[in-house]
Amino acid sequence: DRWEAETKKIVEAVLKKLEEVHPNDPNEGNLLLALKKKMQQLKEKCLQENIYIGVFGQSGAGKSSLVNAVLKEQSLLPTSSSGACTSAIIKVQSYRSRKFKAEIQFLSEQAQGLSMKLDPYIRSRSFQTSKAYWPLVKSISVYIPKCQILPDGVVLVDLPGSGDSNKARDEMWKTDFSNCSSVWIVSAISRAVDEKIAHDIFGTTIKCATNGGRCHDIAFICTKTDDIEWQEYARMTTSCWKIA
């Protein structure tokens, strides 16, 4: 916030100096008008753009659980161990307040209560008897009290998983690449090495970056490490070293 305020002061000072300039010929006049227009645009817009971190991966890989763990809020975003859960794009960021807030219809609640209210908007169920609103929701913005874990201007974007049986949800992850400065590719550790979807996401990220996208950082994150059979893993690793 301080950086943004200082930058705006500089822009205002430059704009004031430009107002005092009186050009002597038409070319200088046109250049001066262009500079004034540009500085006025900078003055009016928010100079500090958000940094978006996209959390991508196969459906059921544990993306929402990862976001909860990073934020140290176990029940903030709904999770499921039995199937696809996230069915809308969720953007999580901090703001100056002591309350949790979500922008669907402005819900204000503690993390666990917020999770329960968000549930029908985010979660998909194979056997659902209550109304499901996720097909009508483009995205959900969740605001958490200001914390050091999630600095101002940094937004975690939890996307529906790829490989979903529902085609609409399966295609949703492809829509946000161009806005992401950083991409997290999440895979369950048991399939991380040869998971095709992770390779597809990586390829799409590289293609987007080379075509003018904002992404400059890619991270591979393995989840569900508690599920791995360490003895089997040790045998496989030992065998690989012997073959090599």
Backbone bond lengths (Angstrom), bond angles and torsions (degrees), N, CA, C in turn:
res aa  C-N    CA-C-N  psi(-1)  N-CA   C-N-CA  omega(-1)  CA-C   N-CA-C  phi
1 D - - - 1.467 - - 1.534 111.36 -
2 R 1.345 116.61 -40.46 1.458 119.71 179.76 1.524 110.88 -65.70
3 W 1.354 115.28 -40.57 1.463 119.17 178.31 1.515 110.67 -60.68
4 E 1.324 116.58 -43.13 1.464 120.66 -179.32 1.521 111.02 -64.36
5 A 1.350 117.33 -42.07 1.459 121.29 -179.70 1.526 111.35 -64.40
6 E 1.342 116.99 -42.35 1.463 121.00 179.24 1.523 111.24 -65.85
7 T 1.340 116.21 -38.35 1.466 120.30 178.91 1.525 110.80 -64.71
8 K 1.321 116.59 -41.15 1.466 120.48 179.31 1.527 111.15 -64.94
9 K 1.331 116.83 -35.02 1.462 120.11 177.15 1.518 110.91 -63.88
10 I 1.348 115.69 -40.96 1.464 120.58 178.68 1.523 110.43 -64.08
11 V 1.336 116.01 -43.28 1.469 120.97 179.74 1.528 110.13 -61.65
12 E 1.331 116.72 -43.44 1.466 120.81 179.56 1.527 111.27 -64.25
13 A 1.346 116.64 -38.29 1.465 120.31 178.93 1.528 111.13 -65.95
14 V 1.336 116.46 -41.78 1.468 120.81 178.56 1.526 110.30 -65.21
15 L 1.333 116.07 -41.72 1.465 120.30 179.52 1.531 110.89 -62.66
16 K 1.330 116.20 -38.71 1.464 120.80 178.86 1.528 110.56 -64.54
17 K 1.330 116.45 -41.33 1.466 120.52 178.53 1.532 110.95 -64.81
18 L 1.322 116.45 -39.53 1.469 120.03 179.21 1.521 111.20 -64.25
19 E 1.335 117.31 -34.17 1.465 120.87 178.95 1.529 111.71 -65.57
20 E 1.336 115.56 -25.03 1.470 120.13 -178.06 1.527 112.74 -85.93
21 V 1.345 115.63 -9.86 1.469 119.63 -178.14 1.532 110.15 -82.36
22 H 1.348 115.65 136.19 1.470 121.66 177.78 1.533 108.24 -121.83
23 P 1.331 117.85 104.49 1.474 121.65 -175.86 1.528 112.08 -67.79
24 N 1.337 115.31 153.45 1.465 121.35 -178.66 1.524 113.35 -99.15
25 D 1.353 117.26 -18.43 1.470 118.80 179.38 1.528 109.32 -139.93
26 P 1.338 116.73 164.31 1.472 121.17 -176.06 1.526 113.85 -58.64
27 N 1.326 118.66 -38.42 1.469 120.93 -178.83 1.518 111.13 -62.48
28 E 1.331 115.81 -43.87 1.459 119.82 177.03 1.530 110.87 -63.90
29 G 1.333 115.35 -36.34 1.463 119.72 179.15 1.517 112.30 -63.81
30 N 1.346 116.80 -42.95 1.464 120.92 178.54 1.530 111.50 -64.55
31 L 1.327 115.99 -40.80 1.467 120.33 178.19 1.525 110.40 -64.44
32 L 1.313 116.46 -41.24 1.462 121.01 -179.89 1.530 111.10 -64.01
33 L 1.325 117.01 -42.09 1.466 120.54 178.29 1.528 111.26 -63.03
34 A 1.343 115.76 -40.44 1.466 119.54 178.87 1.519 111.28 -64.49
35 L 1.338 116.68 -41.24 1.463 120.97 178.73 1.527 111.13 -65.26
36 K 1.328 116.78 -42.50 1.469 121.16 178.81 1.526 110.76 -61.48
37 K 1.344 115.75 -42.73 1.463 120.26 -179.42 1.520 110.94 -63.23
38 K 1.338 115.31 -43.13 1.470 119.85 -179.79 1.521 111.26 -65.31
39 M 1.303 117.93 -43.73 1.464 121.56 -179.61 1.524 111.03 -67.02
40 Q 1.320 117.16 -34.79 1.466 120.65 178.11 1.521 110.37 -66.68
41 Q 1.328 116.69 -38.86 1.462 120.91 176.61 1.523 111.17 -63.43
42 L 1.340 116.78 -41.67 1.462 121.06 177.97 1.530 111.11 -64.26
43 K 1.317 116.00 -36.64 1.464 120.41 -179.51 1.524 111.45 -66.82
44 E 1.318 116.12 -37.91 1.461 120.62 -174.44 1.519 113.64 -81.50
45 K 1.325 117.01 -28.36 1.470 119.45 -176.59 1.521 110.99 -89.97
46 C 1.305 115.86 161.53 1.460 121.29 174.68 1.525 107.52 -77.42
47 L 1.333 116.98 117.61 1.454 120.87 -173.52 1.514 113.03 -76.05
48 Q 1.322 117.55 -21.87 1.457 120.61 -178.24 1.529 109.16 -97.46
49 E 1.329 117.30 98.64 1.454 120.82 -178.81 1.527 110.34 -79.23
50 N 1.313 115.11 150.54 1.450 119.52 178.81 1.526 111.34 -68.33
51 I 1.318 115.60 149.24 1.460 123.00 173.81 1.521 107.55 -103.60
52 Y 1.323 117.16 117.15 1.461 121.29 -176.67 1.526 110.44 -100.03
53 I 1.335 115.06 128.49 1.462 121.84 175.49 1.521 107.36 -110.58
54 G 1.323 116.49 110.41 1.465 121.08 -177.88 1.517 111.34 -86.05
55 V 1.331 116.34 130.70 1.466 122.10 179.33 1.529 107.45 -106.06
56 F 1.337 116.65 104.25 1.456 123.12 -174.09 1.528 109.99 -112.94
57 G 1.321 115.93 159.74 1.461 119.64 176.56 1.512 111.62 158.81
58 Q 1.324 115.27 174.69 1.453 121.01 -179.48 1.519 110.85 -67.20
59 S 1.309 115.92 150.34 1.453 121.07 175.99 1.528 109.88 -57.44
60 G 1.319 116.37 128.11 1.459 120.84 179.87 1.514 114.47 87.33
61 A 1.346 117.60 7.32 1.474 120.23 -178.32 1.521 112.72 -75.51
62 G 1.344 116.74 -15.98 1.460 120.16 179.53 1.519 113.89 101.25
63 K 1.332 116.83 30.35 1.472 120.36 -178.19 1.526 111.74 -66.43
64 S 1.328 117.11 -47.03 1.463 120.13 179.84 1.527 111.31 -65.45
65 S 1.326 116.54 -37.72 1.465 120.16 176.52 1.523 110.58 -63.58
66 L 1.336 116.49 -37.37 1.455 120.88 177.85 1.529 110.59 -63.61
67 V 1.337 117.04 -45.92 1.463 120.79 178.88 1.528 110.03 -60.34
68 N 1.328 117.17 -44.26 1.468 120.77 177.87 1.522 111.00 -59.43
69 A 1.334 116.37 -41.81 1.471 120.68 -178.57 1.529 110.81 -67.13
70 V 1.332 116.90 -41.82 1.463 120.56 179.29 1.526 110.72 -61.45
71 L 1.323 116.10 -40.42 1.468 121.14 -177.89 1.522 112.98 -85.64
72 K 1.345 116.27 -4.05 1.471 121.86 -177.85 1.528 111.44 58.31
73 E 1.326 115.10 38.62 1.473 122.56 176.72 1.523 107.29 -129.09
74 Q 1.306 117.47 92.20 1.462 122.46 -171.24 1.521 113.41 -59.64
75 S 1.325 117.39 -32.39 1.464 120.17 -173.69 1.523 113.40 -114.98
76 L 1.325 117.94 20.10 1.465 119.19 -177.54 1.528 111.58 -67.24
77 L 1.341 117.29 -57.29 1.467 121.28 178.53 1.521 109.17 -100.85
78 P 1.329 118.17 135.61 1.465 120.89 178.57 1.526 111.59 -59.98
79 T 1.315 116.57 140.88 1.463 122.12 178.62 1.519 109.32 -131.23
80 S 1.337 115.67 164.81 1.458 120.27 178.87 1.516 109.34 -148.73
81 S 1.336 115.98 143.49 1.465 120.58 177.12 1.527 111.68 -103.79
82 S 1.345 116.74 5.28 1.466 119.25 -174.05 1.522 114.14 -120.65
83 G 1.345 118.18 -0.05 1.461 118.05 -179.73 1.511 111.55 168.88
84 A 1.350 116.43 -172.25 1.459 121.62 179.97 1.516 110.10 -61.55
85 C 1.330 115.91 136.30 1.456 119.52 -176.44 1.527 111.49 -122.00
86 T 1.318 117.10 -54.12 1.460 121.02 -177.73 1.524 110.42 -78.05
87 S 1.332 115.70 121.91 1.464 120.17 -176.89 1.519 112.86 -123.17
88 A 1.329 116.93 10.08 1.461 121.71 176.67 1.522 107.99 -144.49
89 I 1.318 116.50 155.77 1.460 121.25 177.25 1.524 108.35 -72.46
90 I 1.337 116.39 125.15 1.465 121.46 -177.98 1.519 109.32 -115.73
91 K 1.329 116.24 124.47 1.462 121.82 179.51 1.519 109.22 -111.00
92 V 1.330 115.98 117.94 1.461 121.50 -175.77 1.525 109.12 -110.20
93 Q 1.330 115.95 127.80 1.458 120.80 178.36 1.522 110.00 -149.33
94 S 1.330 115.96 162.45 1.463 119.97 179.43 1.522 110.11 -94.44
95 Y 1.325 115.60 159.09 1.462 120.83 176.49 1.521 108.51 -153.05
96 R 1.321 116.56 169.62 1.459 121.54 -173.25 1.528 111.16 -82.08
97 S 1.310 115.27 85.19 1.453 121.03 177.54 1.518 108.90 -166.04
98 R 1.325 116.68 165.84 1.459 121.01 176.90 1.523 111.42 -99.19
99 K 1.323 116.56 -1.58 1.461 120.87 -176.25 1.529 110.76 -108.87
100 F 1.330 114.36 155.67 1.460 120.98 171.90 1.527 108.01 -87.41
101 K 1.327 116.14 145.17 1.456 119.88 -176.86 1.515 109.67 -145.86
102 A 1.330 115.91 146.38 1.462 120.78 175.83 1.518 109.22 -131.27
103 E 1.320 116.32 139.15 1.456 120.24 179.58 1.522 110.36 -101.31
104 I 1.313 113.58 86.77 1.461 122.36 165.44 1.519 103.12 -123.82
105 Q 1.316 111.72 -60.99 1.453 119.99 168.14 1.528 108.38 -134.66
106 F 1.254 117.87 41.76 1.455 125.23 -179.29 1.523 113.17 49.21
107 L 1.317 116.17 79.24 1.446 122.45 175.41 1.521 109.18 -95.54
108 S 1.334 118.04 134.23 1.460 122.68 178.41 1.515 109.15 -125.74
109 E 1.309 115.75 118.68 1.469 119.76 -174.69 1.514 109.68 -164.69
110 Q 1.327 117.59 167.22 1.453 121.50 170.69 1.527 108.48 -69.32
111 A 1.329 116.68 163.14 1.466 121.54 -171.10 1.525 112.88 -53.19
112 Q 1.311 118.63 -47.36 1.457 119.93 -175.46 1.518 111.20 -68.32
113 G 1.344 116.77 -42.25 1.458 120.16 177.35 1.506 111.98 -65.63
114 L 1.342 115.92 -37.53 1.459 120.43 177.16 1.510 110.69 -62.38
115 S 1.322 116.50 -41.62 1.462 121.00 179.22 1.522 110.76 -59.13
116 M 1.333 117.12 -42.12 1.469 120.93 -179.56 1.526 111.08 -65.59
117 K 1.334 117.25 -39.05 1.460 119.72 -178.70 1.535 111.52 -73.93
118 L 1.342 116.18 -32.05 1.457 119.93 179.09 1.521 112.19 -75.48
119 D 1.314 116.85 -20.42 1.456 122.78 -170.63 1.526 114.26 -47.84
120 P 1.348 120.95 -52.32 1.467 119.54 -177.63 1.520 113.90 -68.09
121 Y 1.345 117.52 -20.05 1.460 120.91 178.96 1.519 112.18 -83.77
122 I 1.331 116.89 -23.70 1.460 121.53 -173.16 1.510 112.34 -107.25
123 R 1.328 117.10 -42.51 1.457 122.19 -168.28 1.524 111.47 -86.07
124 S 1.329 115.93 143.04 1.465 121.86 171.79 1.509 107.84 -115.17
125 R 1.310 117.38 143.75 1.449 121.12 179.99 1.521 109.24 -130.39
126 S 1.311 115.69 140.78 1.460 119.65 177.63 1.518 110.52 -66.62
127 F 1.353 116.55 -37.93 1.457 121.02 -179.82 1.521 107.80 -117.44
128 Q 1.312 115.97 84.26 1.455 120.89 -174.03 1.518 109.76 -110.26
129 T 1.347 114.70 126.37 1.457 119.67 179.39 1.526 111.12 -102.14
130 S 1.355 117.59 -28.49 1.457 120.63 178.02 1.531 110.05 -84.50
131 K 1.337 116.14 170.44 1.465 120.46 -178.96 1.520 110.93 -67.22
132 A 1.331 116.10 140.67 1.457 121.34 176.36 1.523 108.03 -111.78
133 Y 1.348 116.65 122.90 1.456 120.54 -176.13 1.526 113.11 -101.18
134 W 1.352 116.89 -6.56 1.457 118.49 -172.07 1.529 114.71 -58.92
135 P 1.343 120.27 -31.64 1.475 117.23 178.90 1.528 113.34 -63.11
136 L 1.353 117.88 -19.29 1.453 122.61 -178.15 1.528 112.43 -96.00
137 V 1.309 117.28 -4.45 1.462 121.13 -174.82 1.518 110.55 -103.94
138 K 1.326 116.41 122.37 1.465 120.54 177.68 1.520 110.81 -79.87
139 S 1.316 116.95 -47.25 1.460 121.08 177.80 1.516 109.96 -158.98
140 I 1.311 114.99 162.47 1.456 122.07 179.15 1.520 107.78 -128.67
141 S 1.323 117.14 129.59 1.457 121.70 175.86 1.517 109.09 -103.63
142 V 1.334 115.21 120.59 1.462 120.91 179.87 1.524 108.25 -109.76
143 Y 1.322 116.30 127.77 1.463 121.78 -179.31 1.523 109.37 -111.81
144 I 1.337 115.45 129.35 1.455 120.52 178.96 1.527 108.44 -113.86
145 P 1.342 117.31 155.21 1.469 119.65 177.68 1.520 111.42 -54.65
146 K 1.319 115.70 144.21 1.458 121.06 -176.05 1.523 111.56 -53.54
147 C 1.344 115.97 131.70 1.454 120.52 -178.90 1.519 109.68 -147.83
148 Q 1.335 116.57 162.29 1.460 121.39 -178.36 1.529 111.21 -73.51
149 I 1.322 117.31 -24.60 1.462 120.84 -177.73 1.520 111.26 -64.74
150 L 1.332 115.68 -38.76 1.466 120.95 -178.66 1.528 108.44 -122.17
151 P 1.345 118.26 92.85 1.471 121.75 -176.57 1.523 111.94 -63.24
152 D 1.317 115.34 161.68 1.465 121.15 175.73 1.523 110.38 -56.66
153 G 1.310 115.77 135.42 1.462 120.23 176.67 1.512 115.01 88.21
154 V 1.343 117.90 -5.89 1.458 121.16 177.66 1.532 108.66 -101.22
155 V 1.325 116.61 126.96 1.464 122.24 -176.19 1.525 109.60 -121.71
156 L 1.335 116.63 123.07 1.465 121.53 173.56 1.525 108.54 -87.96
157 V 1.321 116.74 124.85 1.466 121.14 -177.68 1.527 108.81 -109.77
158 D 1.320 116.90 107.26 1.463 122.93 178.68 1.530 107.80 -91.73
159 L 1.333 115.97 114.58 1.468 120.05 -175.31 1.514 112.03 -105.03
160 P 1.332 117.62 150.99 1.471 120.13 173.43 1.519 110.31 -55.78
161 G 1.319 116.50 143.86 1.462 120.72 -175.82 1.514 113.66 -70.17
162 S 1.315 114.88 151.95 1.460 120.13 173.68 1.517 109.01 -83.45
163 G 1.328 116.63 161.15 1.457 120.62 -177.72 1.512 113.69 81.01
164 D 1.343 116.53 12.67 1.466 121.04 179.77 1.529 109.73 -73.20
165 S 1.315 116.99 145.76 1.462 120.87 178.13 1.520 112.09 -67.12
166 N 1.360 116.36 -23.50 1.452 120.70 175.91 1.531 108.87 -85.26
167 K 1.329 117.21 119.05 1.460 121.15 -173.07 1.527 112.44 -62.40
168 A 1.345 117.28 -37.83 1.469 120.57 -179.29 1.518 110.81 -62.74
169 R 1.339 117.16 -43.59 1.462 120.50 178.60 1.520 110.78 -70.50
170 D 1.330 116.56 -35.56 1.466 120.70 -177.81 1.521 111.70 -64.79
171 E 1.336 118.01 -31.54 1.458 122.11 -177.84 1.532 112.54 -87.94
172 M 1.343 117.56 -12.85 1.456 121.36 -171.23 1.531 113.00 -65.34
173 W 1.344 116.80 -31.23 1.466 119.76 -176.34 1.518 112.82 -67.39
174 K 1.330 117.99 -18.03 1.465 121.58 -177.27 1.528 113.71 -81.14
175 T 1.332 116.68 -6.26 1.467 119.88 -170.95 1.518 114.36 -86.81
176 D 1.332 119.73 -16.52 1.458 120.76 -169.57 1.531 114.93 -113.01
177 F 1.313 118.61 9.00 1.460 120.57 -176.24 1.526 112.61 -61.16
178 S 1.314 117.24 -43.21 1.459 120.52 -172.23 1.527 113.10 -64.80
179 N 1.343 117.72 -22.97 1.466 120.86 -178.12 1.521 113.28 -91.37
180 C 1.325 117.83 -10.46 1.463 121.11 -172.50 1.531 111.74 -88.26
181 S 1.325 115.71 125.42 1.459 120.95 174.45 1.524 110.86 -79.47
182 S 1.320 115.37 -27.43 1.463 121.19 179.90 1.521 108.79 -137.62
183 V 1.332 116.16 144.64 1.468 121.45 -179.86 1.525 109.29 -123.30
184 W 1.323 116.24 126.02 1.460 122.23 172.49 1.522 107.68 -102.94
185 I 1.328 117.68 120.27 1.454 122.10 176.73 1.526 107.75 -101.32
186 V 1.323 115.60 112.82 1.469 121.68 -172.01 1.521 110.16 -102.55
187 S 1.329 116.31 130.06 1.467 121.87 177.76 1.518 109.47 -138.53
188 A 1.338 116.05 145.03 1.459 119.94 170.20 1.524 108.32 -64.63
189 I 1.314 117.46 136.44 1.459 121.15 -171.49 1.528 112.94 -60.43
190 S 1.323 116.72 -28.12 1.464 119.61 -177.82 1.521 112.92 -69.51
191 R 1.358 117.73 -18.73 1.465 121.33 -178.39 1.527 112.61 -126.94
192 A 1.315 116.79 12.28 1.465 119.89 -171.93 1.525 113.11 -65.17
193 V 1.329 117.79 -33.85 1.468 120.91 -173.68 1.526 112.23 -69.19
194 D 1.331 116.73 -42.63 1.466 119.68 -172.63 1.529 113.78 -119.43
195 E 1.326 117.29 22.03 1.465 119.84 -178.68 1.526 110.36 -75.49
196 K 1.325 116.63 119.42 1.462 121.69 -175.71 1.526 111.83 -64.49
197 I 1.324 116.55 -40.00 1.462 119.77 -176.54 1.527 111.01 -61.99
198 A 1.343 116.99 -38.81 1.469 120.33 178.33 1.525 110.15 -62.68
199 H 1.331 116.89 -40.50 1.469 120.71 177.56 1.533 110.76 -65.66
200 D 1.333 117.05 -38.32 1.468 120.95 178.46 1.526 110.76 -63.96
201 I 1.333 116.28 -43.55 1.466 120.67 179.16 1.524 110.28 -63.58
202 F 1.329 116.46 -42.28 1.468 120.89 178.83 1.530 110.07 -61.34
203 G 1.330 116.70 -45.31 1.464 120.48 179.67 1.517 112.20 -62.92
204 T 1.338 116.25 -42.12 1.466 120.67 178.96 1.525 110.69 -64.66
205 T 1.342 117.43 -38.82 1.466 121.90 178.89 1.519 111.02 -62.47
206 I 1.346 116.69 -46.80 1.465 121.00 179.65 1.526 110.38 -62.23
207 K 1.324 116.33 -43.42 1.469 120.48 179.75 1.520 111.15 -61.92
208 C 1.331 116.33 -42.92 1.467 121.12 -179.93 1.527 110.85 -65.18
209 A 1.344 116.31 -41.11 1.466 120.62 -178.90 1.522 111.39 -64.64
210 T 1.325 116.61 -39.95 1.473 120.36 -179.11 1.523 112.23 -74.05
211 N 1.334 116.79 -16.45 1.466 121.05 179.28 1.527 112.46 -100.32
212 G 1.329 116.25 23.04 1.465 119.51 175.05 1.510 114.44 100.04
213 G 1.330 119.37 7.06 1.455 121.34 177.72 1.519 111.92 -70.26
214 R 1.319 116.73 168.93 1.464 121.45 -174.93 1.522 113.63 -88.47
215 C 1.311 117.89 -12.57 1.459 120.94 -171.81 1.528 112.00 -62.90
216 H 1.332 115.57 127.65 1.460 120.61 175.54 1.521 111.65 -131.03
217 D 1.328 116.74 8.66 1.462 119.73 -177.59 1.529 109.33 -151.08
218 I 1.332 116.81 128.94 1.464 122.39 178.47 1.532 108.75 -126.87
219 A 1.315 116.41 132.30 1.469 120.62 178.90 1.523 109.23 -128.85
220 F 1.320 116.71 137.61 1.461 122.53 173.33 1.529 108.08 -100.02
221 I 1.323 116.09 126.67 1.470 121.27 -176.75 1.528 109.28 -123.76
222 C 1.323 116.35 126.69 1.469 122.03 178.58 1.524 109.88 -97.68
223 T 1.317 115.88 129.89 1.462 121.50 178.81 1.536 109.96 -112.39
224 K 1.300 115.13 176.11 1.468 123.43 176.59 1.534 111.90 57.67
225 T 1.319 116.47 39.82 1.463 120.66 179.99 1.526 112.06 -66.08
226 D 1.332 116.49 -21.49 1.476 119.05 178.34 1.522 111.79 -68.92
227 D 1.343 116.89 -18.98 1.464 120.40 -176.45 1.527 113.24 -83.59
228 I 1.312 117.48 -12.66 1.460 119.55 -173.69 1.527 111.64 -73.78
229 E 1.311 116.42 140.11 1.459 122.24 175.32 1.524 108.24 -87.90
230 W 1.312 115.80 103.93 1.463 120.34 -171.22 1.531 113.08 -65.34
231 Q 1.335 116.83 -35.50 1.465 118.69 179.06 1.530 110.54 -65.35
232 E 1.341 115.82 -42.56 1.464 119.91 177.94 1.522 110.59 -65.15
233 Y 1.321 116.10 -41.06 1.469 120.65 178.52 1.528 110.84 -62.39
234 A 1.339 116.42 -41.33 1.472 120.59 179.77 1.522 110.86 -63.81
235 R 1.361 116.68 -40.22 1.464 120.34 179.43 1.527 110.67 -65.12
236 M 1.337 116.15 -43.64 1.469 120.31 -179.82 1.518 110.82 -64.24
237 T 1.338 117.00 -42.18 1.467 121.07 -180.00 1.513 110.67 -64.05
238 T 1.335 116.30 -42.80 1.458 120.70 179.33 1.529 111.05 -63.42
239 S 1.337 115.73 -41.59 1.472 120.55 178.43 1.505 111.53 -62.55
240 C 1.340 116.56 -41.24 1.477 121.21 -179.04 1.531 110.05 -63.75
241 W 1.346 116.93 -40.83 1.456 120.56 179.77 1.538 110.28 -65.93
242 K 1.345 116.77 -38.61 1.460 119.77 -179.94 1.518 111.17 -66.29
243 I 1.371 115.32 -39.82 1.472 119.84 179.05 1.525 110.25 -65.06
244 A 1.351 115.57 -41.57 1.472 120.34 -179.25 1.537 110.33 -65.92
